[in-house]
């Protein structure tokens, strides 16, 4: 089952009205939200990542001093955390954001960047055999929610009391000794022994977190939970991770375990992350959710990305770079076994799609195009941005993968979100359990055995050199890999469906340059029709499918714009 909707974008309705976890993101990290959170309040990312969009460089860890926990510690395990989350769900929600103290209340971007965590205070720096170390983020700028951070050792949790001496305030103008002793932290980041100078994962702002792939580059973000994203009747809600527990790795263990408490007006949750840094970061996630009230649209395993300009969508093409995006498509491995590729777009209006009737075997926002020449960006290197693949570990039941695309004129705003939405209504007082694995990858660990879509291009239809008597729009889709019968005397046929209008000038022919096939067709929309048209395509030979299924959402332009795009007719 598939649903689609496109909402009007009037000047009186701000972009924040619908939301996708959009964040100011030149430097890569998500932002904190104000107490009266609006979409516009997600501004710049954490200054710690610098202005290039590349992975932050932190001081080399040379000393062995460790963060000293406070108190004797309390017994801790995941069962206890789930009990806490359940108990809190029966209580009135609390506002966690605070008015920051004067020294850090009005920090600008550069001043916040100047505050660096001291390398010799890194968690687990005293253990030469540890594969991981952790550094903490300071509050300030847009980060106004104190996060309580604990270390777990031998089953006991010790809170890491705030200490300004762990930070180098540099040229920020902040005098650490003037800050309150109970201030708290904003989040943390993890380093791996392969390179202590570059972090591999970070948790900062609301329930956002990021990790790297083999390229050691940050890109898109994940979240703990999405609540009422793109709802027409409710404002989007941004749950916070309000407490973290970092379990001290044992010996040379190649994983680190992080626990988190999630809180919002509508839901509480207990999370357990097992984080590994091998061929890109992988995270095993267990989430126990406890709704406080009914939720219209619950988003499980939400992924947030950016798509501004690509080979299939060049409306915002005033930039000198040919393509600008963190991800170029949504990939779904359906429960039925079908593989679906949905190229992303930068629509003129909010666009919402839902795919499937049961939980998929996997889904993800991916960057398949890895050719530097297609981006020409030697600053933030979009060709190196990791994709994220979600693999459910238990049966999520009925529901759908949902995709929200927002219009954007600026690459510094995330405008894409994808998540799993259960079909069963969310009821207060129940426990909802979800287990899944996140792969931060250059290439998805799950691949179709059929040929994959490697490029989508669009443009004016018709036959070159012939007068155009009506408007049509062309789609050119390239497939490569898999059992493509290259060089064989086999007829390859495109199977094309359109929800409206008519399809014409169809073809499928081999492309030696990509060792694959190119499908081409034109769509003639209904006269004056401007409703979105769903397109579906795959290639077959006889009764045998050769490719994954390409899905696309195209909105025909209004009549006056069709005339402008149809010079042959004029």
C-alpha positions in Angstrom: 0.0 0.0 0.0 1.2 3.5 -0.8 -0.1 6.9 0.1 1.0 10.3 -1.1 0.2 13.8 -0.3 1.6 17.2 -1.3 0.7 20.2 0.9 0.5 23.8 -0.2 3.3 26.1 0.8 1.8 29.5 1.3 3.7 32.6 2.5 1.5 32.6 5.6 2.6 29.1 6.7 6.3 28.9 7.8 8.4 26.0 6.9 8.7 25.1 10.5 5.0 24.3 10.5 5.6 20.8 9.3 9.1 20.0 10.2 11.6 17.1 9.6 14.2 17.6 12.3 15.6 20.3 10.1 18.9 21.7 11.4 21.4 24.3 10.5 24.1 21.9 9.3 27.1 23.5 7.6 29.3 21.9 10.3 27.4 18.8 10.6 25.9 18.6 14.1 22.2 19.1 15.0 21.0 22.0 17.2 19.3 22.2 20.4 15.8 23.6 20.6 14.3 26.4 22.6 11.6 25.7 25.3 8.9 26.8 22.8 10.4 24.8 20.0 9.6 25.9 16.5 11.3 24.4 13.3 13.1 27.7 12.8 14.9 27.3 16.1 17.1 24.6 14.7 19.9 26.9 13.6 23.6 26.2 13.4 25.2 22.9 14.4 27.6 22.5 17.2 30.7 24.7 16.6 32.9 21.8 17.6 32.7 20.5 14.0 34.1 23.5 12.3 32.9 25.3 9.2 34.2 22.8 6.6 31.6 20.1 7.2 34.5 17.6 7.7 35.1 15.5 10.8 36.2 17.6 13.8 39.8 17.4 14.9 40.3 17.3 18.7 43.6 17.6 20.6 45.7 14.5 20.7 45.1 12.5 23.9 48.6 12.5 25.5 47.8 12.6 29.2 46.1 9.9 31.3 44.0 11.8 33.8 40.4 10.6 33.9 37.1 12.2 34.6 36.3 11.5 38.2 32.7 10.4 38.9 30.9 11.8 41.8 29.4 9.6 44.6 29.7 5.9 45.4 27.4 5.0 42.5 24.0 3.3 42.2 23.1 -0.1 40.8 22.3 0.2 37.0 21.2 -1.9 34.2 18.8 -1.7 31.2 15.9 -3.2 33.1 16.3 -0.4 35.7 16.4 2.2 33.0 13.2 0.9 31.4 11.5 1.0 34.8 12.6 4.6 35.2 11.2 5.5 31.8 7.9 3.8 32.5 7.6 5.5 35.9 8.3 9.0 34.3 5.6 8.3 31.7 3.0 8.4 34.5 4.1 11.8 35.7 3.6 15.2 34.2 6.4 16.1 31.7 9.1 18.5 32.8 10.8 21.3 30.8 14.5 20.5 30.7 15.9 23.5 28.9 17.2 26.2 31.2 18.1 29.9 31.0 21.9 29.7 30.7 24.0 31.6 33.1 25.3 35.0 31.9 28.8 33.9 30.9 27.5 31.5 28.2 24.1 32.9 27.6 24.9 35.0 24.5 27.8 33.2 23.0 28.1 33.6 19.2 29.2 30.9 16.8 32.9 31.5 17.0 32.9 31.9 20.8 31.2 28.6 21.3 33.6 26.9 18.9 36.5 28.2 21.0 35.4 26.1 24.0 37.2 22.7 23.7 37.2 19.7 26.0 40.6 19.0 27.4 42.2 15.8 26.0 43.6 14.8 29.4 40.1 14.7 30.8 38.7 12.2 28.3 36.7 9.3 29.8 38.8 6.1 29.7 42.0 7.9 28.8 43.6 6.3 31.8 43.2 2.8 30.2 45.8 2.3 27.5 44.0 -0.8 26.3 40.6 0.8 25.8 39.4 1.0 22.2 37.2 4.1 22.9 37.4 7.4 24.7 34.7 10.0 25.3 34.8 13.8 25.4 31.9 16.0 26.6 30.3 19.0 25.0 29.7 22.2 26.9 26.4 24.0 27.1 26.0 27.3 25.2 24.8 28.8 22.0 21.7 26.8 21.0 22.4 24.0 23.5 20.3 24.9 26.5 19.2 21.5 27.9 21.6 20.2 30.5 22.2 16.5 30.0 23.2 14.3 33.0 26.0 12.0 32.0 27.1 8.9 34.0 29.9 6.3 33.8 28.9 2.7 34.5 31.5 0.5 36.0 30.9 -3.0 37.3 27.1 -2.5 37.2 27.1 0.8 39.2 26.5 4.2 37.7 28.5 7.3 38.8 27.4 10.7 37.6 30.1 12.9 36.1 29.8 16.1 37.9 30.3 19.3 35.9 33.8 20.7 36.2 34.8 23.7 34.1 38.5 22.8 34.5 37.9 20.0 32.0 37.4 22.6 29.3 39.8 25.0 27.5 37.7 28.1 27.1 40.3 29.6 24.7 39.2 32.9 23.2 35.5 32.4 24.0 35.7 35.2 26.7 34.2 32.8 29.2 35.7 32.5 32.7 35.1 28.9 33.7 35.3 29.7 37.4 32.3 31.9 37.2 30.0 29.1 36.0 27.8 27.2 38.5 29.0 23.8 39.8 25.8 22.0 38.8 25.7 23.3 35.2 25.8 20.0 33.4 26.8 19.1 29.9 25.3 19.2 26.4 26.3 15.8 25.1 29.4 13.8 24.2 31.4 12.3 21.4 33.4 9.1 21.0 36.9 8.5 19.7 38.4 5.2 18.6 42.0 4.1 19.0 42.5 3.9 15.2 42.8 7.7 15.3 42.4 9.5 18.7 42.2 12.9 16.9 39.0 12.2 15.0 35.7 11.3 16.6 33.6 8.5 15.2 30.2 9.3 16.8 28.5 12.2 18.6 25.3 12.7 20.6 24.3 16.3 20.8 21.0 18.2 20.7 17.5 16.9 21.3 17.8 13.1 20.5 20.1 13.6 17.5 23.2 11.6 16.9 25.7 11.0 14.2 28.5 8.6 13.2 31.0 8.1 10.4 31.6 5.6 7.6 34.9 4.3 6.3 35.5 7.8 4.9 35.7 9.2 8.4 33.2 11.9 7.4 30.0 13.0 9.1 26.9 13.6 7.0 23.3 12.9 7.8 21.8 12.4 11.3 19.7 9.9 13.1 17.3 10.6 16.0 16.0 8.6 18.9 12.4 9.2 17.9 10.3 11.4 15.7 6.9 12.6 16.9 4.2 14.0 14.6 6.5 14.8 11.8 4.7 16.5 8.9 1.4 16.3 10.7 -1.3 18.6 9.3 -3.0 18.9 12.7 -0.1 18.8 15.3 3.1 20.7 15.7 6.1 18.4 15.5 7.6 17.4 18.9 11.3 16.9 19.5 12.1 14.4 22.3 15.3 15.0 24.3 17.9 12.5 25.5 18.1 14.0 29.0 20.4 11.4 30.6 23.2 9.2 29.3 25.1 6.3 30.9 28.4 5.3 29.2 29.6 1.8 30.2 33.3 1.5 30.7 34.6 -0.9 28.0 36.3 -4.0 29.4 39.9 -4.6 28.2 40.2 -4.3 24.5 36.5 -4.7 23.8 35.8 -3.4 20.3 32.4 -2.0 21.3 31.1 0.6 23.7 27.6 0.6 25.3 25.6 3.8 25.7 22.3 4.0 27.5 19.9 7.0 27.1 16.7 8.3 28.7 14.4 9.9 26.3 11.7 12.4 27.4 9.1 14.6 25.7 5.5 15.8 26.4 4.1 12.7 24.6 6.5 9.8 25.4 9.4 8.6 27.5 11.9 5.9 26.4 14.8 3.8 27.4 17.6 3.3 24.8 20.6 0.9 24.6 23.2 1.5 22.0 26.0 -1.0 21.3 28.4 0.9 19.1 31.2 -0.7 17.0 33.7 0.9 14.8 34.5 -1.6 12.1 34.3 -0.7 8.4 32.2 2.2 9.4 30.2 2.5 12.6 27.4 0.0 13.4 25.0 0.5 16.2 22.7 -2.1 17.7 19.8 -0.2 19.2 17.1 -1.4 21.6 14.3 1.1 22.4 11.5 0.7 25.0 8.9 3.4 24.5 6.2 4.5 27.0 3.6 6.9 25.5 2.1 9.5 27.8 -0.7 10.3 25.4 -1.9 9.3 21.9 0.6 10.2 19.1 -0.7 10.9 15.7 2.5 9.8 13.8 5.2 7.9 15.7 8.5 7.8 13.8 10.8 4.9 14.7 14.5 4.9 13.7 14.2 8.3 12.0 16.9 9.4 9.6 17.4 13.1 8.7 19.2 14.3 5.6 19.5 17.0 3.0 18.7 17.1 -0.7 18.9 20.4 -2.6 20.2 19.8 -6.2 20.7 16.6 -8.1 20.7 15.2 -11.6 17.0 14.6 -11.4 16.1 17.9 -9.7 17.9 21.1 -10.8 15.3 23.8 -10.0 17.6 25.3 -7.3 20.6 25.3 -9.7 22.0 28.7 -9.1 25.0 27.2 -7.3 28.2 26.5 -9.3 28.3 22.9 -8.1 26.3 20.4 -10.2 24.9 18.4 -7.2 24.3 19.2 -3.6 23.0 16.5 -1.3 23.9 14.2 1.6 21.7 11.4 0.3 20.3 10.7 -3.2 17.7 8.1 -2.5 15.6 6.1 -0.1 16.2 2.3 -0.4 13.7 -0.2 0.9 14.0 -4.0 1.1 10.3 -4.8 1.5 8.9 -7.7 3.5 7.9 -9.3 0.2 11.5 -9.4 -0.9 11.0 -6.5 -3.4 13.8 -3.9 -3.6 12.6 -0.3 -4.1 14.7 2.8 -4.9 13.0 6.1 -4.5 15.2 9.0 -5.7 15.0 12.1 -3.5 13.7 15.5 -4.6 13.6 19.1 -3.5 9.9 19.7 -4.0 8.1 23.0 -4.3 5.7 21.9 -1.6 5.9 19.5 1.3 5.6 16.0 0.0 4.7 12.9 2.0 4.9 9.3 0.9 4.2 6.0 2.8 5.5 2.6 1.5 4.5 -0.9 2.5 2.1 -2.7 4.7 4.5 -4.6 7.0 7.9 -3.8 8.4 10.6 -4.1 5.8 13.7 -6.2 6.0 15.6 -2.9 5.9 15.5 0.7 4.7 17.9 3.6 4.5 18.8 7.0 3.1 21.8 6.4 1.0 24.4 8.3 -1.1 24.9 5.9 -4.0 26.6 8.5 -6.2 30.3 8.5 -5.1 31.8 10.3 -8.1 33.6 13.5 -7.0 33.2 15.0 -10.5 29.4 14.9 -10.0 29.7 17.3 -7.0 32.9 19.2 -7.5 32.8 20.1 -3.8 36.3 20.1 -2.2 35.1 21.7 1.0 32.4 19.4 2.5 32.9 16.5 0.1 29.4 15.3 -0.6 30.8 12.3 -2.5 32.1 11.0 0.9 28.9 11.4 3.0 27.8 8.2 4.7 24.4 6.7 4.2 22.5 5.0 7.0 20.8 1.6 6.7 18.2 0.4 9.2 17.8 -3.3 9.8 15.0 -4.4 12.2 16.0 -7.1 14.6 12.5 -8.1 15.7 9.1 -8.1 14.0 7.7 -4.6 13.9 4.4 -5.7 12.6 2.2 -3.7 10.3 3.0 -0.2 9.3 5.0 1.7 6.6 8.2 3.4 5.8 7.4 7.1 5.5 9.3 9.7 3.6 8.9 13.5 4.1 10.5 15.9 1.6 10.5 19.7 2.3 11.5 22.5 -0.1 14.8 24.1 0.6 16.8 26.9 -1.0 19.8 26.4 1.3 22.1 23.4 1.7 22.5 24.2 5.4 19.0 22.9 6.2 18.0 19.3 6.5 14.8 18.8 4.5 14.5 15.0 4.2 13.3 12.6 6.9 12.5 8.8 6.7 11.2 6.6 9.5 9.1 3.6 10.3 5.5 4.3 11.4 3.5 1.5 13.1 0.0 1.0 11.9 -1.2 0.2 15.4 -2.3 3.4 17.2 -0.1 4.6 20.0 -1.9 4.3 23.3 -0.9 5.8 26.7 0.4 3.3 29.3 1.6 0.6 26.9 5.2 -0.6 26.3 6.5 -0.5 22.8 9.7 -2.4 22.1 11.9 -2.0 19.0 15.2 -3.5 18.1 17.3 -2.5 15.1 20.8 -2.1 13.8 22.1 1.1 12.2 24.9 0.9 9.6 26.7 4.1 8.9 28.1 3.1 5.5 29.5 4.2 2.2 27.9 1.1 0.7 24.8 -0.5 2.2 25.5 -3.9 3.8 22.3 -5.2 2.2 22.3 -5.2 -1.6 19.7 -6.4 -4.1 20.7 -9.4 -6.3 19.1 -7.5 -9.2 20.6 -4.5 -11.0 20.4 -1.2 -9.0 19.3 2.2 -10.1 22.5 4.3 -10.4 21.1 7.5 -11.9 17.9 9.4 -12.5 17.6 12.3 -14.9 14.7 14.4 -16.0 14.0 17.0 -18.6 11.7 18.2 -21.4 10.2 15.4 -23.4 9.5 15.1 -27.1 11.6 14.2 -30.2 14.6 16.4 -30.9 14.1 18.3 -34.2 10.3 17.8 -34.3 7.8 20.4 -33.4 6.2 19.8 -29.9 2.4 19.9 -30.1 2.0 19.3 -26.3 3.9 19.3 -23.1 5.7 16.1 -21.9 8.4 15.4 -19.4 11.2 12.9 -19.9 12.6 10.4 -17.4 16.0 8.7 -18.0 16.9 5.9 -15.5 20.1 4.0 -15.5 20.5 0.5 -14.0 23.8 -1.4 -13.4 25.0 -4.5 -11.7 23.1 -7.7 -11.1 22.2 -10.2 -13.8 22.0 -7.7 -16.7 22.3 -9.6 -20.0 25.0 -7.4 -21.5 26.1 -8.5 -25.0 23.5 -11.2 -25.1 20.8 -11.5 -27.7 18.1 -11.0 -25.1 15.2 -8.6 -25.3 15.1 -6.2 -22.3 11.7 -4.5 -21.8 10.8 -1.6 -19.5 7.7 -2.1 -17.3 6.3 1.3 -16.6 3.2 2.4 -14.7 1.9 5.9 -14.1 -0.9 6.9 -11.7 -2.1 9.6 -14.2 -1.5 10.9 -17.6 0.0 8.7 -20.4 3.4 7.2 -21.0 5.1 7.4 -24.5 8.4 7.1 -26.3 9.6 4.2 -24.2 12.9 2.4 -24.6 15.5 0.2 -22.9 19.0 -0.1 -24.3 22.4 -1.2 -23.1 24.9 1.4 -21.8 28.4 0.1 -22.1 29.8 3.1 -20.1 28.0 1.9 -16.9 27.9 -1.8 -17.9 24.1 -1.7 -17.6 20.9 -0.5 -19.2 19.2 2.9 -19.7 15.4 3.2 -19.7 13.7 6.2 -21.2 10.1 7.4 -21.4 8.0 10.5 -21.5 5.0 11.3 -19.3 2.2 13.5 -20.8 0.2 14.8 -17.8 -3.5 15.5 -17.8 -4.5 18.8 -19.2 -4.1 21.4 -16.5 -3.5 18.6 -14.0 -1.0 19.5 -11.2 -1.6 16.7 -8.8 1.5 14.5 -8.1 1.9 11.5 -10.4 3.4 8.3 -9.1 5.7 6.5 -11.5 6.9 2.9 -11.3 9.6 1.2 -13.4 11.6 -1.9 -13.6 13.3 -3.9 -16.4 12.6 -7.4 -17.3 13.5 -10.1 -19.8 10.6 -12.4 -20.5 9.0 -13.0 -17.1 12.2 -12.4 -15.2 12.8 -9.1 -13.5 16.3 -7.7 -14.0 16.3 -4.7 -11.8 15.0 -3.3 -8.5 11.8 -1.2 -8.7 12.3 2.5 -9.3 9.6 4.7 -7.8 9.2 8.4 -8.4 6.9 11.2 -7.5 6.5 13.9 -10.2 4.4 17.0 -10.0 3.5 18.5 -13.4 3.9 22.3 -13.7 0.9 24.6 -14.1 -0.3 25.4 -17.6 1.6 28.7 -17.9 4.9 27.1 -16.9 4.4 24.3 -19.4 4.3 26.9 -22.1 7.6 28.4 -20.9 9.2 25.0 -20.9 7.9 24.0 -24.3 9.7 26.3 -26.8 9.0 24.0 -29.7 5.3 24.5 -29.2 5.8 28.3 -29.1 
